[in-house]
Each structure stands twice: as C-alpha cells, then as structure tokens.
Amino acid sequence: MSDSSKVQNTRLSVNVNKIATLRNARGGSIPDLLQAATRIQSFGVQGITVHPRPDERHITYQDVRDLRPLVHSEFNIEGYPSEDFIKLVLDVKPEQVTLVPDPPNVITSNAGWNVPENEQMLKEVIGRFSNAGIRTSLFIDTSEKGIYAAALSGTNQIELYTEDYAVKHKVIGEDAAIPYARAATLAHELGLGINAGHDLDLSNLKDFSNNVPYLDEVSIGHALISDALYIGLSNTVAKYLACLNKVV
C-alpha cells in the first residue's frame, strides 16, 4: 500500500491531558505540567495538544493560559466550541484549534462531527477563528460526505478519528489503513490538510504512517504517556517519532 511518491514529514503533537489527570488526582502541582510540556518539546516533538473540558477534570483553562508562553512548537487546543471555549482560544491564540463534537460528560472523544448537520454552526465558529489567524481542524471520520462538507466549511484541516483503525489493525494489520488512505487522498485533493488521532500507539502507528498519504500531524496522548511510565518520556518520544519516519 505504501507509496514512496507521497513521503513527507509528519508532525508529532503530544497530548498532555493525562499528566494533568495524574496531578489532579492528588491536588497540588506534582507532576508539574509545565515542566513536562517543556521537556517533551526538548525531546523533538513538533507540538503540544491540550483538550480542556468544562469540568476541568484534567487540563484546566488556567493550564492552557500558563502553557501558551512555554509552547514554542505548535500549540493545538481541542474542544467543543462552546462560548467559553471559543473565548479561551481567542484569548490564547494557539497555532491550531481542533473542534470536536464531544458532549460535556464523555470520558474521551468517541465520534467525529456530522458536518452536514452542524454546517452553519461550524462555519460561524471557523470564521471567528480564521479572522483571528488561527488554523482550524475538524475531527471527523472517513466518510466522503463528511470530507466534502468539511471542505465547504472553511476549515483548514481535518483530523481523522482513528479508533476504528486501531481496533481493526489488531485483526488485519496495515490493511486497516485503507479507508484512511482514501479519505486522506480525497481531503488533499479538496485542499485540506490531514491530521489523525485516537488510539494510535507503538503497535499501530508505523503502519498508519506508512500507508496514509499527506499526513501532516498525529496527536497522541494516553498511549504515549502510559508508555512513558515504563521507559521514560525521552525514550518514548523517540520511539513515536521513529514510527513517523516513512518508508522510502
């Protein structure tokens, strides 16, 4: 499936939510989220991702503000576009905002946008971010209808929701990437950048990276931070970066 004519560098953005979850379990400031994000960047990643939720059970809105001056790589803020979230993003001005359709009580993102059903709202929100010079990405699945709708929404990027890939990869291996490769090709033809995330890890990331063309960025948090408990942050980041080296 791999196509050497489509080789490119893919950015790794590390989602630091789980570090904040561990800190919040005890209270106080250990582990130090800001120090962790600084060190993660020093290991060579190209971005830091956060996903503040209304209940602030991991990343808080204040964390987002505190991280902004420390993130010298790409800063990506994920979230549902409530007015509070929109105000936070416009105040902080990250390089990228990723819009997800999560209701407040979900544990983790579990679906992509139905873009046609939310077309007007998304266009309005994307327009506000665009006017502020902030790149926008929409969290969606691989459906052609959704990708065409995303291209009409004004978004710059899409982020492909990869849970289905991760589940099927355990059974059929790299062929699980086929619908994602098709989706990425279509999105690229429509002028969209392509990100990906959810349940990507050291067992499946290499196959995804090798087989999905035009992949600009992957965002990984839970698996990467979990692996770091066993082998350390620097070793873990190095292993994930190695997975993004495309086969030539």
C-alpha positions in Angstrom: 0.0 0.0 0.0 2.8 2.4 0.7 3.6 5.0 -2.0 7.1 6.5 -1.9 6.0 9.4 -4.1 3.9 10.7 -1.2 6.6 10.7 1.5 6.6 13.7 3.8 7.4 14.6 7.4 4.6 14.1 9.8 4.5 16.1 13.0 4.0 14.5 16.4 1.9 16.5 18.8 1.8 15.2 22.3 -1.5 15.5 24.3 -0.5 16.3 27.9 -4.0 15.8 29.4 -3.0 12.6 31.2 -0.2 14.4 33.0 -2.8 16.9 34.3 -5.1 14.0 35.3 -2.4 12.5 37.5 -1.7 15.9 39.1 -5.4 16.5 39.8 -5.8 13.0 41.4 -3.7 14.3 44.3 -4.0 18.0 44.1 -1.1 20.4 44.1 1.4 20.7 41.3 3.0 17.3 41.0 3.7 16.2 38.3 4.5 19.6 37.0 2.5 20.0 33.8 4.5 23.0 32.6 7.9 21.3 33.2 6.6 18.1 31.4 5.5 20.0 28.3 8.8 21.9 28.2 10.8 18.6 28.4 8.6 16.9 25.9 9.3 19.6 23.4 13.1 19.4 24.1 12.9 15.7 23.0 12.0 16.8 19.5 8.2 16.8 19.2 6.6 19.3 16.9 3.6 20.2 19.0 1.7 20.1 22.3 -2.0 19.4 22.4 -4.5 20.0 25.2 -8.2 19.3 25.5 -9.8 21.3 28.3 -13.2 20.1 29.3 -16.0 22.0 31.1 -15.4 20.1 34.4 -11.6 20.7 34.2 -11.0 17.1 35.3 -7.6 17.2 33.7 -6.4 20.3 31.7 -7.8 23.5 33.3 -8.4 26.7 31.4 -5.7 28.2 33.5 -3.3 25.5 32.4 -4.0 26.5 28.8 -3.1 30.1 29.6 0.1 29.0 31.5 1.3 26.8 28.7 0.9 29.3 26.0 4.3 31.2 26.6 6.1 27.9 27.1 4.9 26.1 23.9 7.5 27.1 21.2 6.3 24.3 18.9 2.8 24.2 17.6 0.1 24.7 20.3 -3.1 22.8 19.5 -6.2 23.3 21.6 -9.0 20.7 21.2 -12.6 21.1 22.4 -16.3 21.5 21.8 -17.0 25.1 20.5 -19.0 26.4 23.5 -18.8 30.2 24.0 -16.4 29.7 27.0 -14.1 27.5 24.8 -14.2 29.9 21.9 -13.3 32.8 24.2 -10.4 30.8 25.7 -9.0 30.0 22.2 -9.3 33.6 21.0 -7.6 34.8 24.2 -4.7 32.3 24.0 -4.3 32.3 20.2 -2.8 28.8 19.6 -1.5 27.9 16.2 -4.3 25.4 15.8 -7.7 24.7 17.3 -9.3 21.3 16.8 -13.1 21.2 17.0 -14.6 18.0 18.4 -18.3 17.2 18.9 -17.9 15.9 22.5 -20.8 16.5 24.9 -19.5 17.6 28.4 -19.8 14.2 30.2 -17.9 11.9 27.8 -14.7 10.3 29.1 -12.9 10.7 25.8 -13.7 11.7 22.2 -15.8 8.9 20.7 -17.1 10.2 17.4 -16.3 12.6 14.6 -18.5 15.5 13.6 -21.6 15.0 11.4 -20.5 18.1 9.4 -23.6 18.5 7.2 -25.9 18.5 10.3 -23.8 21.1 12.0 -22.8 23.1 8.9 -24.0 26.6 9.9 -22.6 26.5 13.4 -19.2 25.2 12.3 -18.9 27.8 9.5 -19.6 30.6 12.0 -17.1 29.3 14.6 -14.4 28.6 11.9 -14.9 32.1 10.6 -14.3 33.6 14.0 -11.0 31.6 14.4 -10.0 32.4 10.8 -10.4 36.1 11.4 -8.1 35.8 14.4 -5.4 34.0 12.3 -5.9 30.6 14.0 -5.8 27.4 11.9 -8.8 25.2 12.4 -9.1 21.4 12.2 -12.4 19.4 12.3 -12.4 15.9 14.0 -14.2 13.7 11.5 -14.4 10.1 10.3 -13.5 8.8 6.8 -16.9 9.3 5.1 -16.7 11.1 1.7 -19.8 13.1 2.5 -18.2 14.4 5.7 -15.0 15.3 3.9 -16.8 17.2 1.1 -18.8 19.1 3.8 -15.6 19.9 5.7 -14.1 21.3 2.6 -17.0 23.7 2.3 -16.9 24.7 5.9 -13.8 26.9 5.7 -11.7 24.6 7.9 -8.0 24.3 7.1 -7.5 20.7 8.3 -9.4 17.6 9.2 -8.3 15.2 12.0 -9.3 11.7 11.1 -10.7 9.8 14.0 -8.7 6.6 14.2 -10.3 4.3 16.8 -11.8 2.1 14.1 -8.3 1.8 12.6 -6.8 0.8 15.9 -9.4 -1.9 16.5 -9.2 -3.4 13.1 -5.4 -3.2 13.0 -5.2 -5.9 15.7 -7.0 -8.2 13.3 -6.0 -7.3 9.7 -2.8 -5.3 10.2 -1.9 -2.5 7.8 -5.0 -3.1 5.6 -7.0 -1.3 8.3 -5.5 1.9 7.0 -7.1 1.6 3.5 -10.2 3.8 4.2 -8.0 6.3 5.9 -5.6 6.5 2.9 -8.7 7.0 0.6 -10.0 9.7 2.9 -6.7 11.5 3.1 -6.3 11.5 -0.7 -9.7 13.0 -1.1 -9.1 15.6 1.5 -5.8 16.5 0.0 -7.5 16.9 -3.4 -10.0 19.2 -1.9 -7.2 21.4 -0.4 -7.4 20.2 3.2 -4.6 19.3 5.5 -4.7 15.9 7.2 -4.2 15.2 10.9 -5.1 12.0 12.7 -5.6 10.8 16.3 -7.2 8.5 18.8 -5.8 5.1 20.0 -2.7 5.4 17.9 0.2 3.7 19.7 3.5 2.0 19.1 1.8 -1.2 17.8 -0.1 0.5 15.0 1.4 4.0 14.3 4.1 2.8 11.9 1.6 1.1 9.6 -0.7 4.1 9.7 2.1 6.5 8.9 3.5 4.3 6.1 0.1 3.8 4.4 -1.8 7.1 4.8 -0.5 9.8 2.4 -0.4 13.5 3.0 -0.4 13.0 6.8 0.6 16.4 8.4 0.2 15.6 12.1 -0.8 12.9 14.6 -1.9 13.8 18.1 -1.2 11.2 20.7 -1.7 11.3 24.5 -3.0 8.4 26.5 -0.8 5.7 24.9 2.4 7.8 24.8 2.1 9.0 28.5 1.3 5.4 29.5 4.4 4.0 27.7 6.5 6.7 29.4 5.7 5.1 32.8 7.7 2.1 31.7 10.5 3.5 29.5 10.6 7.2 30.3 9.5 10.3 28.4 12.6 10.8 26.3 12.7 7.2 25.1 9.0 7.1 24.4 9.0 10.2 22.4 12.0 8.9 20.4 10.1 5.7 19.6 6.9 7.5 18.5 9.0 9.9 16.3 10.7 6.8 14.7 7.2 5.4 13.8 6.6 8.6 11.7 9.7 8.0 9.5 8.1 7.0 6.3 9.3 4.0 4.2 11.1 5.4 1.1 
